Amino acid sequence: MTITELLSLALFAAVGAWLLLSRWPKMGWLPAATLALTAWVLSLAPLVWGAFLLLAALMVLTSALVTLPPPALKRVDQWRGYAQGACALSFGAIACQYALHVMQLWDGVPWIARPDLVDGFLPIAAGIQLQAWLVEGYWDSHHPAGVILLLLTLLASLGVKRAFCGWVCPLGWLGERLYQLRRSLWPARLTPPPWLDWPLRSIKYLLLGSIVALVLSLGGKGSVGFLQGQYHQAADLKMWTLFASPTLVTALCVVLVVVIMALRRGALCRYLCPYGAWLAIGGLLSPFKVRRNPQRCLKEARGMACDKCTRACPAGIPVDRRGTVHSDECNSCQRCVSACPVKGAVTSCLPGHRLPLSPQALALWLMVVMLVLPFLLHGAGMWQSGTDPELRTLLLNNLNFLGH
């Protein structure tokens, strides 16, 4: 695990510790201490477990001196923005590290390590890896983090629907910033009519279906053969070249996506992202859904014309007319929950309005699935790429000659 990945993990461990500290003052040190013990048991570098041990000690000291305020429910938007911003910062640092790594590859074996997290941007390769593993029992050693992230995002969606899109995804954060910038210059709210919105929403499912069809067409043995080829071994370098030296078509596509993100809030997730479709399918199976309690809702309980939950929803879901939100566009942002003036009238919970999901619990679930589990898999030797740096240098210098 590279230094930027470790720093990112430490950052979110600190956030998780703070969440626990603010909620349960005596338990704030627990996540950091657990990570320190895990790192020590897995015989990772002293720098790793020492950092988490120091963090645990700071949590104990802090809990003895001061109790931090818990995040107010009305400020969920702000805390979600902090979470996405921290993720964007981490991904930015990892992107810079990867860029320096590739630059050094041109001159020979680099001393800056390759961050394995970039494998998460290879969805087609991850699908092929998954098929090879399930059908042939073959585990790819070149980009293993890709298939791990594919499965972990699905696991996250089974628990908290598309919360990855609303709380973690750096592209979602970028889209929100672009949208707010556009609104500051041109305040109009641009929402396609329903007859156009439905076909546009199907695009991401068509993209996902195309990827699935491509993967299935290879079959088990074909997938193994592809994974053993040099084209797959250089997949991340191919992706890097696609954006570092874009063709006119690639540049125009990027500009078009940026414009779409600025025009409509959440447009990338809603219309174009196959990962969003993947998480939406998993989210349909999640037991935690946004539910409205008619006995507390101002519409039924007092006959008031309140639709604050609907107006707060960035996906345009009519929450005030739903008992349970089953929409595939719900990304568990909890804007509707925070907008509701009556506590408990709108919650993300289990059927029967049991076990309401707090923002702290949602954030902790995401951190466990997306950060702690990769940390453990790294210790088990399943996360890091086994491609030799000298082979990567050779592949980089021959990218134009590599075929499928």
N, C-alpha and C positions, 0 to 999 in steps of 0.2 A: 504494500500500500504506500503510495507516494506521499510526500509532505503535504501537498494541497488536499489530498483526500483525508489525511489524518487531521489536518486543521479544520476541515469541514465537519468531520465527525466530532471533533472536540467542541466545535461551535454549537452543534445541535445537542450534544450531551449537556452543555452548559444551559442551553435553553430548556431542555427537558428537566434538568435539575431545578432550575428556577421555577418552572411550572409546579413541580412537586413541592418545592419550598414554599411557594406562595399559597398552595392549597393545604398542605399538611406540613407545618413547620418542622416537625421532628423527623420527617422522611426525605427532606430535600437532598440529602447527601447520597441517597440510595442508588440512583442510576449511575452516578459517576463511580461510586465504590464498586458496583457490580461490573462495570466495564473494566476497571482497574484489575479486579480479581480475574476476570475472563482473560484479559491480555497476559497476565502473569501465568495462568494455567496453560495457555497456548504457547508459552515461551516466546512471545513477541519481544521486540526491543524494549529495553528499560525506559527509553524515551516515551514509549507509548503508555505502558502501564503506570509509569511515574507521573505522567501528565494527568492522567485520570485520577490517580491517588491524590495528587495535589489539589485537583478540582474538588474531590470529595472532602478534603480537609477544609477547604475554603467554605464549602457549603455548611459544614458543621459549625465553623466559626461564625458564619453569617447568621445561621439560625439561632445561635446563642446571643447575638448582639442586636439583631433587628429582624423584624418580620416584614418581608416585602408584600406590598398589596397585590391581591389576585387581580387578574385582568377582568375589568367590568364587562358584563355581557353586552352592554351597549357599545363597547369598543371592539367588538369581534372583528370588524372590518380592518381596524388599525393593526391588530395583532396578526391577522392573516396577511396583511401587507408586509409586516415585519418578517414573517416566515418566508414569504415568496421573495422578498428582497434579499434575505440571507442566502436562500438557495441560488438566486441569480448571481450573487457575489461569489459564492463557492464555484458555480459552474464557470463564471468568468475567469477565476483564478486557474481552474483546471484547463480551460481552453488556452490560456496564455502559456501554461506549462507544456501543453501538447504542442503548441506552435513552436516553442523553443526546442522541444525534443525533435520535431521533424526537421527544423533548420540544422540541428547538429547531425542528423542522420546523413545529410548531404556530404558532410566532411568525414564520415566514418562512424564509429561506435559512440553514441552520445553519453555524456555523464549525467544529463538531466533525464530522470526516469519517465517512462510513458505512463500517464494516468489511465488506469484500466476502465474508468468510468465512461470514457468516450465510446466504449463498445455498446453503451445504451442507445446510441444514435444509429445503430445498424439493425433495424427491425426485421428486414428480410433475412439477413444472416441469422438472427436470433430464432426466427421461425424454422429455418432449416436445421439449426442446431437442436431445437426442441424435437423435431420429427426424427432426427437421427438418434437422439437419446431414447425416445419412447419406443421406436420401432426396432432399432438395431442395437440399442444399449451402448451407443458410441458417444462418448463425452468429448466435446471439442476443447482442445487446450490452447487454441490461438486467440479466441475472443470469448472466453467463458462468462465474463461479466454481462455480456449481452443477453444471453438466455436467462441468467439469474435475475436480472432486472426485469425482464419480460414477465417472469413468474411472480416476482415480488410485487410488481404493480397490480397484477391480477389479484394476489392475496390481499393487498391493501383495499382494492375495490370491493372485495367480498365482505370486508368489514365496514368500510365507510364510503361506499359508492365511489364517485369520481373525485374524492377529496384530493387526490394527487394533482388533478388539474387545477383545483381551486386554491391549494395551499402550498404546493411544491414546485410545479412546473415553471421553469424560468421563462419559457416562451409565453405562458399565461401572464406572468408579471410584466414582460415587455409589451404584450398586447394591451394590458390595462393602462400602462404609461402612455402608449401611443394614442389610445382612445381618449384619455383625459387631456392630452396635448391637443388633439383635434377638437375636442369640445371647448377648450379654452379659446381656440381661434374661430371655430364655427360651431356654435352651441346646438345646432339641430340634432335631434335624436333620429337616426336613420335605421328604421326597422323594416325589413322586407315584408310585404303582405303574406298572409298564410299560404296562398297558392304558389308563391315563389319560395317561401322559407322551407317548406317540406321537401321539395326536390333538392334544394341546396344542402339540407341536412343529410340527405342520403349519399352525398359525395363521399363523406368519410367512410361510410360502410362499403361503398363500391371500391374504394382504395384498399380497405382491409380485406374485402373479398378477393380482390386481385392478388394481394400478397398471399393469402391462404391458398388460392388456386395454383399460384406459381410454386409454392412450397410442396403441395400435394402432388403436383405433376412430376416432381423429382422422384418420389417414392423413398423408401428407407435407404436402399443401397445407393441410389443416386445422390441422396443427401450426404451420405458418408463420403462418396467420391468427390463431391463439391467441396466439402470441408477439408479434405486432404490436399486440395489443389492450391496453387500459389495465388490465384485470384482472390480466394477467401482470406488467405493469410495477409493479403495487402488491402483488405476491404476498408479499413479505417484510413489508410493512406489514399485510397481512391476517393473516399468521402472528403478528405481534407483538400485534395486537389480540385474537387468539384466546386468548392467555395473559395479556395485561395486563388485559383486561376479560372474564374468562371467564363463560360462561353456567353455569347449574347443572349441565347435562350435562357440560360440559368440566371443571368443577371435580371432579365425581364421578369422571370417567375418570382424571384426574390422581391423585386420592387412591387409586383402585383400583390403578393402576400402581405407585405408591409402596409400597402394602401388599404387592403381589406380589413386588416387588424385595426387600423385607425378609424375606419368608417363605422364598424359595428362592434360593440363590446363582445369580447369572447368569440369573435368570428373564426379564428383559427381552430379552436377546440370544437366549435359548433358545426363547422362546415368541412374542414379539410384534414384534420389530424386523425390518421388511422389508429394511433394510440388512444385517442379519445373514444373512438368506436370500440376498441378492445376493452377499455375500462367501463364504458357504458353497458356492455353486455355482462361483464362481471358484476357491475353495480345493481343490475336487475335482481340478482340473487341475494343481495345484502339484506339482512333482517332489519338493519337500521335505516329508517326512512323518515322524511319530514312528515309529521302528522299534526293535524289541527284538531284540537279538543273542542267540540261544539259547546260543552258545558261552561267553558271559560272564554270562548271567542265572543267578542263584542257583537258580532252579527247575529248569532243565534241567542246568546244569553241576554242581550239588552236591545236587540233590534237596531243597532247602529250600523250605518253604512261605512264600515271600515274595510279598507283594502290595502293597508300599509305593507303587509307581507308580500302581496302581489307586486306592488310598485317597487319594492326593494329588490325583487328577484332579477338578476341580470339576464337570465334565460327567458324571461317573460312567461313563466309558469303561473297560471291563475291559482295560487295557493289558497286564496280566500274562498275558492269554490271547490276545493278538494278536501276530502277527509284524509287521504293518504296520497302523497306525491309519488307516483310511479314513473314519472318522466325520465327518459334516458339522458336528458340534458341537465338534470340536477347534479351539481358538483360539490354538494355539501359545504357550500361557502358559508352557510348559516346567516346570510343577510336577512332572510325572512324571519328567522328566530330573533335576531337582535332588533328588528324593526317593530316587532309586535309589542304593543303597549301593555299587554297583560302577561305576566309571567306564567308560563306553563300552557298558554293557549296554543302556541306553535312550538313544537320541539322536534328534534331528531331523536327518535326513540324506537323501541321495539313495539310490536303489536300490543294493543291495550294500554298504550302510553306508559309502558314500563321502561325503566332504566334510561332516562333522558341522557343523551350524549352531550357532555359539556365540551366547549372548545379545548380545554386542557386535555381531556381524555382523547379527543380526536387527534390533537397534535402529537400526543404521546404514542398513540397507535401508529401513526405515520412514521415517527422516529424509530420505533422498534422494528417495523417492517423494512423501512428503506435505509436505515443506518446501522442498527445493532446487528441485524441478521447478515448483511454484507460483511460486517466486521468479523463475525464468527466464521463465515464461509472463507474469508481471507485466511484466518488462522488455520482452517482445515485444508488450505492449499487449493481451493476450488475457484477462487476469484481472479487471481493474477494470470496474465497471459504467459504462455510458455514459449512464445516465438523468440528465437535467438536474435539479439540486436544486430549481429552481422548479417543475418538473413534479411532483416528488415531494411538494412542499408541497400542490400542487393535488390530487393523488391522495389524500393523507392526509385532506384536508378533505372529500372526497367518497367515502370508502370505502363508505358504506352504499348508494351509488347505482351501484356498479360491479358489473356482471354478467359472466357468462362470454361 
